[in-house]
């Protein structure tokens, strides 16, 4: 899996979370992949070294308080 595929899968897996949290996590992992590539790993090696995207999604969902997710979903959107 390359960086673009990984970040797309991450974004898709986090789609029910508050947008700010999604962007924060995507940026974090994007930078992590870039750092590993700067250390000499190939793009695929850097992505692989981070771990399975499904595990990262699960951990991220666990880390975000349920109240924050609920507030995001029920708050009215300003158009």
PyMOL commands that place a pseudoatom at each C-alpha (Angstrom):
pseudoatom trace, name=CA, resn=UNK, resi=1, chain=A, elem=C, hetatm=0, pos=[0.000, 0.000, 0.000]
pseudoatom trace, name=CA, resn=UNK, resi=2, chain=A, elem=C, hetatm=0, pos=[1.338, 3.435, -0.845]
pseudoatom trace, name=CA, resn=UNK, resi=3, chain=A, elem=C, hetatm=0, pos=[0.948, 6.664, 1.137]
pseudoatom trace, name=CA, resn=UNK, resi=4, chain=A, elem=C, hetatm=0, pos=[-2.030, 7.949, -0.849]
pseudoatom trace, name=CA, resn=UNK, resi=5, chain=A, elem=C, hetatm=0, pos=[-3.905, 4.646, -0.506]
pseudoatom trace, name=CA, resn=UNK, resi=6, chain=A, elem=C, hetatm=0, pos=[-3.144, 4.476, 3.217]
pseudoatom trace, name=CA, resn=UNK, resi=7, chain=A, elem=C, hetatm=0, pos=[-4.340, 8.031, 3.890]
pseudoatom trace, name=CA, resn=UNK, resi=8, chain=A, elem=C, hetatm=0, pos=[-7.494, 7.499, 1.788]
pseudoatom trace, name=CA, resn=UNK, resi=9, chain=A, elem=C, hetatm=0, pos=[-8.303, 4.308, 3.717]
pseudoatom trace, name=CA, resn=UNK, resi=10, chain=A, elem=C, hetatm=0, pos=[-7.657, 6.116, 7.004]
pseudoatom trace, name=CA, resn=UNK, resi=11, chain=A, elem=C, hetatm=0, pos=[-9.880, 9.044, 6.043]
pseudoatom trace, name=CA, resn=UNK, resi=12, chain=A, elem=C, hetatm=0, pos=[-12.628, 6.674, 4.887]
pseudoatom trace, name=CA, resn=UNK, resi=13, chain=A, elem=C, hetatm=0, pos=[-12.432, 4.613, 8.074]
pseudoatom trace, name=CA, resn=UNK, resi=14, chain=A, elem=C, hetatm=0, pos=[-12.692, 7.704, 10.256]
pseudoatom trace, name=CA, resn=UNK, resi=15, chain=A, elem=C, hetatm=0, pos=[-15.551, 9.247, 8.263]
pseudoatom trace, name=CA, resn=UNK, resi=16, chain=A, elem=C, hetatm=0, pos=[-18.024, 9.279, 11.181]
pseudoatom trace, name=CA, resn=UNK, resi=17, chain=A, elem=C, hetatm=0, pos=[-15.737, 11.286, 13.461]
pseudoatom trace, name=CA, resn=UNK, resi=18, chain=A, elem=C, hetatm=0, pos=[-15.533, 15.079, 13.811]
pseudoatom trace, name=CA, resn=UNK, resi=19, chain=A, elem=C, hetatm=0, pos=[-13.805, 16.577, 10.754]
pseudoatom trace, name=CA, resn=UNK, resi=20, chain=A, elem=C, hetatm=0, pos=[-11.103, 18.270, 12.837]
pseudoatom trace, name=CA, resn=UNK, resi=21, chain=A, elem=C, hetatm=0, pos=[-10.101, 14.927, 14.364]
pseudoatom trace, name=CA, resn=UNK, resi=22, chain=A, elem=C, hetatm=0, pos=[-9.982, 13.275, 10.949]
pseudoatom trace, name=CA, resn=UNK, resi=23, chain=A, elem=C, hetatm=0, pos=[-7.752, 16.019, 9.545]
pseudoatom trace, name=CA, resn=UNK, resi=24, chain=A, elem=C, hetatm=0, pos=[-5.487, 15.883, 12.600]
pseudoatom trace, name=CA, resn=UNK, resi=25, chain=A, elem=C, hetatm=0, pos=[-4.984, 12.128, 12.283]
pseudoatom trace, name=CA, resn=UNK, resi=26, chain=A, elem=C, hetatm=0, pos=[-4.484, 12.182, 8.518]
pseudoatom trace, name=CA, resn=UNK, resi=27, chain=A, elem=C, hetatm=0, pos=[-1.871, 14.931, 8.849]
pseudoatom trace, name=CA, resn=UNK, resi=28, chain=A, elem=C, hetatm=0, pos=[-0.132, 13.079, 11.695]
pseudoatom trace, name=CA, resn=UNK, resi=29, chain=A, elem=C, hetatm=0, pos=[0.203, 9.863, 9.706]
pseudoatom trace, name=CA, resn=UNK, resi=30, chain=A, elem=C, hetatm=0, pos=[1.151, 11.718, 6.539]
pseudoatom trace, name=CA, resn=UNK, resi=31, chain=A, elem=C, hetatm=0, pos=[4.035, 13.341, 8.394]
pseudoatom trace, name=CA, resn=UNK, resi=32, chain=A, elem=C, hetatm=0, pos=[4.997, 10.036, 10.002]
pseudoatom trace, name=CA, resn=UNK, resi=33, chain=A, elem=C, hetatm=0, pos=[5.241, 8.361, 6.599]
pseudoatom trace, name=CA, resn=UNK, resi=34, chain=A, elem=C, hetatm=0, pos=[7.251, 11.288, 5.210]
pseudoatom trace, name=CA, resn=UNK, resi=35, chain=A, elem=C, hetatm=0, pos=[9.658, 11.122, 8.161]
pseudoatom trace, name=CA, resn=UNK, resi=36, chain=A, elem=C, hetatm=0, pos=[10.268, 7.410, 7.638]
pseudoatom trace, name=CA, resn=UNK, resi=37, chain=A, elem=C, hetatm=0, pos=[10.864, 7.983, 3.933]
pseudoatom trace, name=CA, resn=UNK, resi=38, chain=A, elem=C, hetatm=0, pos=[13.425, 10.677, 4.816]
pseudoatom trace, name=CA, resn=UNK, resi=39, chain=A, elem=C, hetatm=0, pos=[15.154, 8.050, 6.965]
pseudoatom trace, name=CA, resn=UNK, resi=40, chain=A, elem=C, hetatm=0, pos=[15.614, 5.923, 3.848]
pseudoatom trace, name=CA, resn=UNK, resi=41, chain=A, elem=C, hetatm=0, pos=[12.573, 3.656, 3.722]
pseudoatom trace, name=CA, resn=UNK, resi=42, chain=A, elem=C, hetatm=0, pos=[10.628, 3.286, 0.495]
pseudoatom trace, name=CA, resn=UNK, resi=43, chain=A, elem=C, hetatm=0, pos=[7.074, 4.607, 0.476]
pseudoatom trace, name=CA, resn=UNK, resi=44, chain=A, elem=C, hetatm=0, pos=[5.629, 1.099, 0.837]
pseudoatom trace, name=CA, resn=UNK, resi=45, chain=A, elem=C, hetatm=0, pos=[8.087, 0.216, 3.624]
pseudoatom trace, name=CA, resn=UNK, resi=46, chain=A, elem=C, hetatm=0, pos=[7.240, 3.429, 5.480]
pseudoatom trace, name=CA, resn=UNK, resi=47, chain=A, elem=C, hetatm=0, pos=[3.509, 2.706, 5.270]
pseudoatom trace, name=CA, resn=UNK, resi=48, chain=A, elem=C, hetatm=0, pos=[4.015, -0.908, 6.305]
pseudoatom trace, name=CA, resn=UNK, resi=49, chain=A, elem=C, hetatm=0, pos=[6.134, 0.116, 9.302]
pseudoatom trace, name=CA, resn=UNK, resi=50, chain=A, elem=C, hetatm=0, pos=[3.266, 2.193, 10.709]
pseudoatom trace, name=CA, resn=UNK, resi=51, chain=A, elem=C, hetatm=0, pos=[0.931, -0.773, 11.002]
pseudoatom trace, name=CA, resn=UNK, resi=52, chain=A, elem=C, hetatm=0, pos=[-2.422, -1.883, 9.695]
pseudoatom trace, name=CA, resn=UNK, resi=53, chain=A, elem=C, hetatm=0, pos=[-4.801, 0.936, 8.853]
pseudoatom trace, name=CA, resn=UNK, resi=54, chain=A, elem=C, hetatm=0, pos=[-7.700, -0.992, 10.434]
pseudoatom trace, name=CA, resn=UNK, resi=55, chain=A, elem=C, hetatm=0, pos=[-5.871, -1.128, 13.771]
pseudoatom trace, name=CA, resn=UNK, resi=56, chain=A, elem=C, hetatm=0, pos=[-5.107, 2.593, 13.600]
pseudoatom trace, name=CA, resn=UNK, resi=57, chain=A, elem=C, hetatm=0, pos=[-8.761, 3.357, 12.849]
pseudoatom trace, name=CA, resn=UNK, resi=58, chain=A, elem=C, hetatm=0, pos=[-9.891, 1.218, 15.770]
pseudoatom trace, name=CA, resn=UNK, resi=59, chain=A, elem=C, hetatm=0, pos=[-7.454, 2.880, 18.161]
pseudoatom trace, name=CA, resn=UNK, resi=60, chain=A, elem=C, hetatm=0, pos=[-8.416, 6.345, 16.947]
pseudoatom trace, name=CA, resn=UNK, resi=61, chain=A, elem=C, hetatm=0, pos=[-12.121, 5.685, 17.426]
pseudoatom trace, name=CA, resn=UNK, resi=62, chain=A, elem=C, hetatm=0, pos=[-11.387, 4.374, 20.923]
pseudoatom trace, name=CA, resn=UNK, resi=63, chain=A, elem=C, hetatm=0, pos=[-9.323, 7.476, 21.771]
pseudoatom trace, name=CA, resn=UNK, resi=64, chain=A, elem=C, hetatm=0, pos=[-12.014, 10.029, 20.886]
pseudoatom trace, name=CA, resn=UNK, resi=65, chain=A, elem=C, hetatm=0, pos=[-14.611, 10.545, 23.623]
pseudoatom trace, name=CA, resn=UNK, resi=66, chain=A, elem=C, hetatm=0, pos=[-18.120, 9.400, 22.716]
pseudoatom trace, name=CA, resn=UNK, resi=67, chain=A, elem=C, hetatm=0, pos=[-19.547, 12.715, 23.925]
pseudoatom trace, name=CA, resn=UNK, resi=68, chain=A, elem=C, hetatm=0, pos=[-17.446, 14.584, 21.370]
pseudoatom trace, name=CA, resn=UNK, resi=69, chain=A, elem=C, hetatm=0, pos=[-18.641, 12.324, 18.553]
pseudoatom trace, name=CA, resn=UNK, resi=70, chain=A, elem=C, hetatm=0, pos=[-22.282, 12.667, 19.645]
pseudoatom trace, name=CA, resn=UNK, resi=71, chain=A, elem=C, hetatm=0, pos=[-22.002, 16.453, 19.918]
pseudoatom trace, name=CA, resn=UNK, resi=72, chain=A, elem=C, hetatm=0, pos=[-20.582, 16.657, 16.398]
pseudoatom trace, name=CA, resn=UNK, resi=73, chain=A, elem=C, hetatm=0, pos=[-23.386, 14.549, 14.969]
pseudoatom trace, name=CA, resn=UNK, resi=74, chain=A, elem=C, hetatm=0, pos=[-26.301, 16.320, 16.643]
pseudoatom trace, name=CA, resn=UNK, resi=75, chain=A, elem=C, hetatm=0, pos=[-25.125, 19.928, 16.503]
pseudoatom trace, name=CA, resn=UNK, resi=76, chain=A, elem=C, hetatm=0, pos=[-26.857, 21.967, 13.785]
pseudoatom trace, name=CA, resn=UNK, resi=77, chain=A, elem=C, hetatm=0, pos=[-24.716, 22.756, 10.784]
pseudoatom trace, name=CA, resn=UNK, resi=78, chain=A, elem=C, hetatm=0, pos=[-24.499, 26.384, 9.689]
pseudoatom trace, name=CA, resn=UNK, resi=79, chain=A, elem=C, hetatm=0, pos=[-25.044, 26.614, 5.959]
for i in range(1, 79): cmd.bond("trace and resi %d" % i, "trace and resi %d" % (i + 1))
show_as sticks, trace
zoom trace
